[in-house]
Amino acid sequence: MDYLSSFAGHSKVTFTHHKEPLSLRQRSNGSTHSLLSICEASTPACRLNPLLFNGHLQTGWTAAQSADILIYYKRHIFSSERPELAGTFAVDFVVPSYSAQTLPNENKLSWPPRTSYFTKDEFEKYCSEDDGKPLVIALHGLSGGSHEIYLRCVLQPLVDAGWEACVVNSRGCAGTKLTTGILYNARATWDCHQIVTWARKTWPKRKLFGIGFSLGANILMNYLGEIGDECPLKAAVVCSNPWNLDVSSVALRSSWIGLNVYSRAMGTSMKKLFERHVDEVSKNPRVNVERVRKITYLHEFDRELQGPVWGYPSEGAYYRDASSCDSVCAVRVPLLAINAEDDPIVHRDAIPWVEFTSNPYAVLLTTTMGGHLSWFEWGGDRWFAKPASRFLMRMAEELEVEKPDEPTDKGPSADDLKIEANPPPFLPMRRHMQMPHEPLYP
């Protein structure tokens, strides 16, 4: 029966969650809704293209030409506020359509379509409009940018509903110039942190939301975990998060197609990004340019560049440290995570199933089919854009989080067990590598 359903494009949807999901109260009438019920109501039946009946076909179809989604951006360059993380990064803000003649053709870098710089006056005017509209802050996937269609397919229904939106481009991506030797990595939360904080100060009336895709989902999850109770976001969505980077990397290398198709493709894209900024990156004395140029696969790139730059002895150490599985335990805003179990890049074993049952603030939505950031329906639309955008719209309503009660059952007493009653606390955001701005755990 499952085989027949898959050939018909019918993908099973499953929700993994805490036994007592977060409760949210509607201000207008006092009614309460569980986070799970909101996620379920936001999720339509998953009916995918029956011709794309497995994760490889779904993921491969992303290379096919599809209908364009016309999102227009204005770009502003931000400088890092932390001297130890010096550099600049671009944020692209969604704006009404404008004449294509104003688009730039400079820097000899590939700019995203329908994107140009804000003028100083335009940016000041844009920032002065504190109109109370919801704002979603998006983070793209590996070596991507604001131009990615998987990102725009989620932004479009939100913008059509009157939302504001912006995309934080990782350093050196989306045609941006790298101004220092500091690139980004899978736990590079600092630029996201800066923009969320800036947006909160700039628009105090606006409700802020976050959404991340693939590597951007991993970064967003780490940010949510690091900031915990102080998070300014009202809710967040993460799509096709790789979660346990070490597990997914080992799984990729264990099959011919994983190694020679997916890992090779991602390694090639990162090597192109490296070559685009080699003059700046090579100033870092820890970078061996020739060794990086000889890489073929993604794990080799991380071994030769990310490891030396950030002080990791191996790509495995980097993956284990940058993974966001434990971040699930530290999230304190309503979270919807969306993954496909047949994702050829994110192995099923990399998904933190049990962690989702430990946190009432988080719900995991999984489908039996869908691939990586794909979920193509008949006609070309991407199914995951529906639950992602609908969940955010629902969370933008006047809903207040009701903090879960602390557990009252403390278990057996210390006298009964003859051990200490309170074990040392589990710190889900403990890191092996401490950035200069992060607290050192005792």
NUROTI-909114 format. One record per residue (C-alpha): z negated, x, y negated. Coordinates in Angstrom, 2 decimals. Example, Ala and Ser with C-alpha at 12.3 -4.5 7.8 and 13.67 -1.06 7.14 Angstrom:
! residues 2
[loke [-7.80; 12.30; 4.50]];
[loke [-7.14; 13.67; 1.06]];
! end
This chain:
! residues 442
[loke [0.00; 0.00; 0.00]];
[loke [-0.83; 2.85; -2.40]];
[loke [2.55; 4.44; -1.68]];
[loke [4.32; 1.13; -2.38]];
[loke [2.40; 0.76; -5.65]];
[loke [3.33; 4.27; -6.76]];
[loke [7.00; 3.70; -6.03]];
[loke [6.76; 0.49; -8.05]];
[loke [5.19; 2.43; -10.93]];
[loke [1.82; 0.66; -10.60]];
[loke [-0.92; 3.15; -11.38]];
[loke [-4.53; 2.35; -10.59]];
[loke [-6.96; 2.62; -13.52]];
[loke [-10.56; 3.72; -12.89]];
[loke [-13.49; 4.07; -15.29]];
[loke [-16.26; 6.61; -14.64]];
[loke [-19.37; 6.10; -16.75]];
[loke [-23.15; 6.08; -17.07]];
[loke [-24.98; 3.31; -15.21]];
[loke [-26.15; 2.00; -18.59]];
[loke [-23.30; 2.64; -21.04]];
[loke [-23.92; 2.88; -24.75]];
[loke [-24.52; -0.45; -26.51]];
[loke [-22.85; -1.18; -29.85]];
[loke [-23.85; -3.99; -32.17]];
[loke [-21.41; -5.97; -34.34]];
[loke [-22.77; -6.15; -37.89]];
[loke [-21.01; -9.42; -38.72]];
[loke [-22.61; -11.58; -36.03]];
[loke [-25.14; -9.38; -34.26]];
[loke [-23.33; -9.52; -30.92]];
[loke [-23.53; -6.45; -28.68]];
[loke [-20.81; -4.76; -26.68]];
[loke [-21.10; -1.95; -24.19]];
[loke [-18.94; 1.12; -24.63]];
[loke [-17.50; 0.45; -21.19]];
[loke [-16.44; -3.11; -22.10]];
[loke [-14.72; -1.81; -25.24]];
[loke [-12.84; 0.80; -23.21]];
[loke [-11.84; -1.78; -20.61]];
[loke [-10.66; -4.26; -23.24]];
[loke [-8.60; -1.50; -24.90]];
[loke [-6.81; -0.57; -21.68]];
[loke [-3.77; -2.54; -20.50]];
[loke [-2.43; -2.45; -16.95]];
[loke [-0.75; 0.89; -16.26]];
[loke [2.85; 0.17; -15.28]];
[loke [4.91; 3.33; -15.39]];
[loke [8.58; 4.11; -14.86]];
[loke [9.06; 3.77; -11.07]];
[loke [11.71; 6.50; -11.12]];
[loke [9.03; 8.95; -12.32]];
[loke [6.72; 8.34; -9.40]];
[loke [4.66; 11.55; -9.43]];
[loke [3.04; 13.95; -11.85]];
[loke [5.82; 16.51; -11.70]];
[loke [8.51; 13.96; -12.59]];
[loke [6.37; 12.44; -15.33]];
[loke [5.55; 15.82; -16.86]];
[loke [9.11; 17.11; -16.50]];
[loke [10.46; 14.07; -18.30]];
[loke [8.79; 15.28; -21.51]];
[loke [11.71; 17.71; -21.82]];
[loke [14.18; 14.81; -21.96]];
[loke [15.43; 13.62; -25.32]];
[loke [13.51; 10.51; -26.37]];
[loke [13.57; 8.16; -29.32]];
[loke [12.14; 9.82; -32.41]];
[loke [8.97; 8.61; -34.09]];
[loke [9.33; 8.91; -37.85]];
[loke [6.10; 10.34; -39.18]];
[loke [6.20; 12.12; -42.54]];
[loke [3.74; 14.84; -43.48]];
[loke [2.56; 16.72; -46.52]];
[loke [0.96; 20.08; -45.79]];
[loke [-2.00; 21.83; -47.37]];
[loke [-3.17; 25.34; -46.52]];
[loke [-6.89; 25.85; -46.09]];
[loke [-8.70; 29.18; -46.10]];
[loke [-11.51; 29.70; -43.62]];
[loke [-14.92; 29.41; -45.24]];
[loke [-16.37; 31.98; -42.85]];
[loke [-15.66; 35.63; -43.65]];
[loke [-16.11; 36.62; -40.00]];
[loke [-13.31; 34.17; -39.08]];
[loke [-11.07; 35.06; -42.01]];
[loke [-7.63; 33.51; -42.19]];
[loke [-5.71; 30.42; -43.20]];
[loke [-4.60; 27.32; -41.35]];
[loke [-2.43; 24.33; -42.18]];
[loke [-3.38; 20.67; -42.11]];
[loke [-0.56; 18.12; -42.15]];
[loke [-1.43; 14.75; -43.70]];
[loke [0.57; 11.62; -42.86]];
[loke [2.18; 10.17; -46.00]];
[loke [4.80; 7.50; -46.83]];
[loke [8.42; 8.51; -46.21]];
[loke [10.13; 10.64; -48.82]];
[loke [13.54; 12.20; -49.44]];
[loke [14.64; 14.86; -46.94]];
[loke [15.92; 16.96; -49.83]];
[loke [12.34; 17.97; -50.65]];
[loke [11.77; 19.64; -47.29]];
[loke [11.23; 23.41; -47.43]];
[loke [13.41; 26.08; -45.89]];
[loke [11.33; 29.18; -46.22]];
[loke [9.27; 31.84; -44.47]];
[loke [11.97; 32.02; -41.77]];
[loke [9.62; 30.02; -39.56]];
[loke [10.42; 26.81; -37.73]];
[loke [8.93; 23.97; -39.74]];
[loke [8.15; 20.61; -38.20]];
[loke [10.61; 17.86; -39.24]];
[loke [9.81; 15.67; -42.25]];
[loke [7.16; 18.09; -43.50]];
[loke [6.71; 19.70; -46.90]];
[loke [3.93; 21.13; -49.02]];
[loke [1.74; 19.04; -51.28]];
[loke [2.03; 20.06; -54.90]];
[loke [-1.31; 20.74; -56.54]];
[loke [-1.22; 17.43; -58.42]];
[loke [-0.17; 15.51; -55.31]];
[loke [-3.03; 16.92; -53.27]];
[loke [-5.60; 16.22; -55.97]];
[loke [-4.37; 12.63; -56.22]];
[loke [-4.37; 12.24; -52.43]];
[loke [-7.96; 13.50; -52.19]];
[loke [-9.15; 11.22; -55.00]];
[loke [-8.24; 8.02; -53.11]];
[loke [-11.53; 7.21; -51.39]];
[loke [-10.40; 3.73; -50.37]];
[loke [-12.45; 3.22; -47.23]];
[loke [-9.48; 3.41; -44.87]];
[loke [-10.21; 4.88; -41.42]];
[loke [-9.05; 8.49; -41.02]];
[loke [-8.13; 10.05; -37.69]];
[loke [-8.12; 13.84; -37.36]];
[loke [-5.84; 15.08; -34.57]];
[loke [-5.71; 18.37; -32.65]];
[loke [-2.50; 19.26; -30.79]];
[loke [-1.96; 21.05; -27.48]];
[loke [-1.17; 24.65; -26.57]];
[loke [1.20; 26.30; -29.11]];
[loke [2.17; 22.84; -30.44]];
[loke [1.75; 21.22; -33.82]];
[loke [1.96; 18.02; -35.83]];
[loke [5.58; 17.56; -34.73]];
[loke [4.70; 16.88; -31.07]];
[loke [5.91; 13.44; -30.04]];
[loke [2.93; 12.87; -27.71]];
[loke [0.77; 13.13; -30.83]];
[loke [2.98; 11.02; -33.07]];
[loke [3.15; 8.20; -30.52]];
[loke [-0.62; 7.71; -30.98]];
[loke [-0.61; 8.17; -34.76]];
[loke [2.18; 5.64; -35.33]];
[loke [0.28; 2.44; -34.35]];
[loke [-2.76; 3.63; -36.29]];
[loke [-0.73; 4.38; -39.43]];
[loke [1.09; 1.06; -39.07]];
[loke [-2.36; -0.60; -39.00]];
[loke [-3.26; 1.01; -42.35]];
[loke [-5.03; 4.16; -41.16]];
[loke [-4.86; 7.58; -42.75]];
[loke [-4.19; 10.51; -40.43]];
[loke [-3.99; 14.28; -40.44]];
[loke [-3.28; 17.02; -37.92]];
[loke [-5.14; 20.34; -37.84]];
[loke [-2.55; 22.92; -36.81]];
[loke [-3.93; 25.87; -34.86]];
[loke [-3.50; 29.18; -36.62]];
[loke [0.07; 30.46; -36.37]];
[loke [1.40; 27.19; -34.93]];
[loke [3.84; 24.62; -36.38]];
[loke [5.63; 27.12; -38.59]];
[loke [2.47; 28.45; -40.25]];
[loke [2.07; 32.07; -41.23]];
[loke [-0.74; 34.01; -39.59]];
[loke [-2.57; 35.79; -42.40]];
[loke [-5.09; 37.78; -40.34]];
[loke [-5.25; 39.04; -36.77]];
[loke [-7.48; 36.11; -35.78]];
[loke [-5.57; 33.65; -33.60]];
[loke [-7.11; 30.63; -31.90]];
[loke [-8.47; 30.05; -28.43]];
[loke [-9.69; 27.21; -26.22]];
[loke [-13.11; 27.12; -27.89]];
[loke [-11.91; 27.79; -31.45]];
[loke [-13.83; 24.92; -33.02]];
[loke [-14.33; 26.48; -36.43]];
[loke [-11.24; 25.11; -38.23]];
[loke [-11.84; 21.63; -36.79]];
[loke [-15.47; 21.83; -37.92]];
[loke [-14.42; 22.85; -41.43]];
[loke [-11.90; 20.00; -41.82]];
[loke [-14.24; 17.31; -40.50]];
[loke [-16.97; 18.49; -42.88]];
[loke [-14.47; 18.68; -45.77]];
[loke [-13.14; 15.17; -45.03]];
[loke [-16.67; 13.75; -44.96]];
[loke [-17.39; 15.23; -48.41]];
[loke [-13.98; 14.31; -49.83]];
[loke [-13.95; 10.68; -48.65]];
[loke [-17.55; 9.48; -48.21]];
[loke [-16.40; 5.86; -47.81]];
[loke [-13.97; 6.54; -44.97]];
[loke [-14.83; 6.29; -41.30]];
[loke [-13.75; 9.44; -39.51]];
[loke [-12.36; 9.63; -35.98]];
[loke [-11.06; 12.45; -33.80]];
[loke [-8.38; 12.73; -31.13]];
[loke [-7.35; 15.79; -29.16]];
[loke [-4.49; 16.49; -26.77]];
[loke [-4.59; 18.99; -23.89]];
[loke [-5.93; 22.27; -25.33]];
[loke [-6.75; 20.41; -28.55]];
[loke [-8.79; 17.99; -26.45]];
[loke [-10.76; 20.92; -25.04]];
[loke [-11.39; 22.24; -28.56]];
[loke [-12.43; 18.80; -29.83]];
[loke [-14.80; 18.33; -26.89]];
[loke [-16.44; 21.68; -27.59]];
[loke [-16.80; 20.70; -31.24]];
[loke [-18.40; 17.37; -30.31]];
[loke [-20.83; 19.17; -28.01]];
[loke [-21.71; 21.86; -30.53]];
[loke [-22.39; 19.41; -33.37]];
[loke [-24.21; 16.84; -31.22]];
[loke [-26.27; 14.29; -33.17]];
[loke [-24.97; 15.59; -36.50]];
[loke [-21.33; 14.73; -35.78]];
[loke [-19.68; 12.93; -38.75]];
[loke [-17.06; 11.31; -36.47]];
[loke [-17.59; 7.66; -35.58]];
[loke [-15.77; 7.99; -32.23]];
[loke [-13.31; 10.26; -30.43]];
[loke [-10.57; 10.25; -27.79]];
[loke [-9.42; 13.19; -25.66]];
[loke [-6.17; 13.04; -23.67]];
[loke [-5.21; 15.29; -20.73]];
[loke [-8.12; 17.64; -21.41]];
[loke [-8.00; 20.62; -18.99]];
[loke [-11.83; 20.53; -18.85]];
[loke [-12.60; 23.36; -16.38]];
[loke [-10.06; 25.99; -17.39]];
[loke [-10.95; 28.32; -14.53]];
[loke [-10.41; 25.67; -11.86]];
[loke [-7.11; 24.53; -13.38]];
[loke [-5.89; 28.11; -13.72]];
[loke [-6.66; 28.93; -10.09]];
[loke [-4.95; 25.71; -8.99]];
[loke [-1.84; 26.54; -11.03]];
[loke [-1.57; 29.96; -9.43]];
[loke [-2.02; 28.57; -5.92]];
[loke [1.38; 26.86; -5.74]];
[loke [4.91; 28.08; -6.37]];
[loke [5.73; 25.32; -8.85]];
[loke [2.40; 25.71; -10.64]];
[loke [2.91; 29.43; -11.10]];
[loke [6.66; 29.66; -11.62]];
[loke [7.24; 26.48; -13.59]];
[loke [4.15; 25.44; -15.53]];
[loke [2.27; 28.72; -15.93]];
[loke [5.51; 30.57; -16.67]];
[loke [6.55; 27.99; -19.28]];
[loke [3.18; 28.13; -21.03]];
[loke [3.11; 31.91; -20.85]];
[loke [6.57; 32.04; -22.42]];
[loke [5.57; 29.71; -25.25]];
[loke [2.50; 31.81; -26.03]];
[loke [4.51; 35.03; -25.90]];
[loke [6.98; 33.57; -28.42]];
[loke [4.07; 32.67; -30.67]];
[loke [2.76; 36.21; -30.31]];
[loke [6.14; 37.73; -31.22]];
[loke [6.38; 35.49; -34.26]];
[loke [3.15; 37.00; -35.60]];
[loke [3.16; 40.40; -33.91]];
[loke [2.98; 42.34; -37.18]];
[loke [-0.34; 40.70; -38.04]];
[loke [-1.81; 40.47; -34.54]];
[loke [-1.01; 44.11; -33.79]];
[loke [-3.37; 45.20; -36.58]];
[loke [-6.21; 44.35; -34.22]];
[loke [-7.03; 47.67; -32.48]];
[loke [-7.99; 45.83; -29.29]];
[loke [-4.48; 44.42; -28.81]];
[loke [-2.03; 46.40; -26.67]];
[loke [1.31; 45.03; -27.86]];
[loke [3.37; 46.43; -24.99]];
[loke [1.05; 45.00; -22.36]];
[loke [1.27; 41.56; -23.97]];
[loke [5.07; 41.79; -24.08]];
[loke [5.19; 42.39; -20.34]];
[loke [3.34; 39.22; -19.38]];
[loke [5.05; 36.35; -17.56]];
[loke [2.35; 33.77; -16.89]];
[loke [-0.28; 32.07; -19.02]];
[loke [-3.24; 33.70; -17.26]];
[loke [-1.66; 37.10; -17.90]];
[loke [-1.38; 36.30; -21.60]];
[loke [-5.04; 35.30; -21.70]];
[loke [-5.97; 38.48; -19.82]];
[loke [-4.01; 40.79; -22.15]];
[loke [-4.60; 39.06; -25.50]];
[loke [-7.38; 36.48; -25.56]];
[loke [-9.75; 38.60; -23.47]];
[loke [-9.52; 41.79; -25.58]];
[loke [-9.44; 39.95; -28.93]];
[loke [-12.56; 37.88; -28.22]];
[loke [-14.45; 40.39; -26.09]];
[loke [-14.06; 38.82; -22.65]];
[loke [-13.75; 41.23; -19.70]];
[loke [-11.28; 38.97; -17.87]];
[loke [-9.34; 35.75; -18.23]];
[loke [-11.77; 34.14; -15.79]];
[loke [-14.72; 34.95; -18.04]];
[loke [-12.81; 33.49; -20.99]];
[loke [-11.94; 30.31; -19.06]];
[loke [-15.48; 29.75; -17.86]];
[loke [-16.90; 30.26; -21.34]];
[loke [-14.33; 28.12; -23.17]];
[loke [-14.32; 25.19; -20.74]];
[loke [-15.54; 21.85; -22.08]];
[loke [-16.97; 20.23; -18.91]];
[loke [-20.59; 20.75; -19.98]];
[loke [-19.77; 19.52; -23.49]];
[loke [-19.66; 16.01; -22.04]];
[loke [-23.45; 16.17; -21.67]];
[loke [-23.96; 16.97; -25.37]];
[loke [-21.64; 14.38; -26.97]];
[loke [-23.47; 11.89; -29.18]];
[loke [-20.59; 9.72; -30.47]];
[loke [-18.64; 7.12; -28.46]];
[loke [-16.03; 8.99; -26.43]];
[loke [-13.04; 7.87; -24.36]];
[loke [-11.41; 10.52; -22.17]];
[loke [-8.02; 9.83; -20.55]];
[loke [-6.70; 11.85; -17.59]];
[loke [-4.13; 11.36; -14.82]];
[loke [-5.20; 12.38; -11.33]];
[loke [-1.70; 13.68; -10.55]];
[loke [-1.59; 15.93; -13.63]];
[loke [0.08; 19.14; -12.37]];
[loke [-1.56; 21.24; -15.11]];
[loke [-5.07; 19.76; -15.06]];
[loke [-6.25; 19.77; -11.46]];
[loke [-8.29; 16.76; -10.35]];
[loke [-11.16; 19.09; -9.37]];
[loke [-11.34; 20.33; -12.98]];
[loke [-12.44; 16.89; -14.24]];
[loke [-16.25; 16.63; -14.75]];
[loke [-16.71; 13.36; -12.90]];
[loke [-20.47; 13.63; -12.44]];
[loke [-21.12; 14.71; -16.02]];
[loke [-19.58; 11.45; -17.24]];
[loke [-22.14; 9.51; -15.24]];
[loke [-24.97; 11.35; -17.03]];
[loke [-24.08; 10.47; -20.63]];
[loke [-24.03; 6.86; -21.92]];
[loke [-21.89; 7.95; -24.88]];
[loke [-18.89; 8.90; -22.72]];
[loke [-16.40; 6.99; -20.58]];
[loke [-13.69; 8.61; -18.44]];
[loke [-10.48; 6.64; -17.87]];
[loke [-8.35; 8.00; -15.02]];
[loke [-5.05; 6.82; -13.60]];
[loke [-3.57; 7.69; -10.23]];
[loke [-0.26; 8.60; -11.91]];
[loke [0.83; 9.80; -15.32]];
[loke [1.29; 13.57; -15.31]];
[loke [0.30; 15.71; -18.30]];
[loke [0.44; 13.91; -21.66]];
[loke [3.18; 11.75; -20.16]];
[loke [2.49; 8.31; -18.64]];
[loke [6.11; 7.26; -19.32]];
[loke [6.78; 3.55; -19.03]];
[loke [10.14; 1.95; -18.38]];
[loke [11.94; 2.32; -21.69]];
[loke [10.35; 5.64; -22.65]];
[loke [7.08; 4.65; -24.32]];
[loke [3.96; 6.57; -23.33]];
[loke [1.32; 4.27; -21.89]];
[loke [-1.69; 6.41; -22.88]];
[loke [-0.98; 5.77; -26.57]];
[loke [-2.08; 2.15; -26.05]];
[loke [-5.66; 2.66; -24.81]];
[loke [-6.12; 5.63; -27.16]];
[loke [-5.06; 3.79; -30.33]];
[loke [-6.63; 0.45; -29.34]];
[loke [-9.98; 2.09; -28.62]];
[loke [-10.00; 3.80; -32.02]];
[loke [-9.05; 0.56; -33.78]];
[loke [-11.85; -1.28; -32.01]];
[loke [-14.35; 1.42; -32.92]];
[loke [-13.28; 1.19; -36.57]];
[loke [-14.75; -2.32; -36.71]];
[loke [-18.27; -2.83; -38.00]];
[loke [-20.00; -1.56; -34.87]];
[loke [-23.33; 0.22; -34.94]];
[loke [-24.47; 2.52; -32.16]];
[loke [-27.74; 1.52; -30.56]];
[loke [-29.43; 4.73; -29.50]];
[loke [-30.30; 4.73; -25.79]];
[loke [-34.01; 4.65; -24.97]];
[loke [-35.56; 7.78; -23.57]];
[loke [-36.18; 7.49; -19.82]];
[loke [-39.64; 6.15; -19.05]];
[loke [-39.82; 7.25; -15.43]];
[loke [-41.00; 10.84; -15.57]];
[loke [-41.15; 11.22; -11.80]];
[loke [-44.01; 12.78; -9.80]];
[loke [-46.78; 14.47; -11.72]];
[loke [-47.28; 18.21; -11.86]];
[loke [-50.39; 17.88; -9.71]];
[loke [-48.38; 16.11; -7.01]];
[loke [-45.66; 18.75; -6.99]];
[loke [-47.84; 21.74; -7.91]];
[loke [-45.15; 22.91; -10.33]];
[loke [-44.63; 22.53; -14.04]];
[loke [-43.93; 18.92; -15.03]];
[loke [-41.28; 19.87; -17.60]];
[loke [-38.47; 22.15; -16.44]];
[loke [-36.75; 24.38; -18.96]];
[loke [-34.19; 22.37; -20.96]];
[loke [-30.55; 22.40; -19.93]];
[loke [-28.48; 23.51; -22.93]];
[loke [-24.93; 22.30; -22.28]];
[loke [-23.48; 24.30; -25.16]];
[loke [-24.94; 27.66; -24.13]];
[loke [-22.21; 30.29; -24.42]];
[loke [-21.90; 33.72; -22.91]];
[loke [-20.07; 34.99; -25.99]];
[loke [-21.88; 34.19; -29.24]];
[loke [-19.78; 33.86; -32.38]];
[loke [-21.44; 35.27; -35.52]];
[loke [-22.03; 31.76; -36.98]];
[loke [-23.55; 30.31; -33.81]];
[loke [-27.28; 30.29; -33.05]];
[loke [-28.49; 32.58; -30.30]];
[loke [-30.27; 30.50; -27.68]];
[loke [-33.66; 31.79; -26.55]];
! end
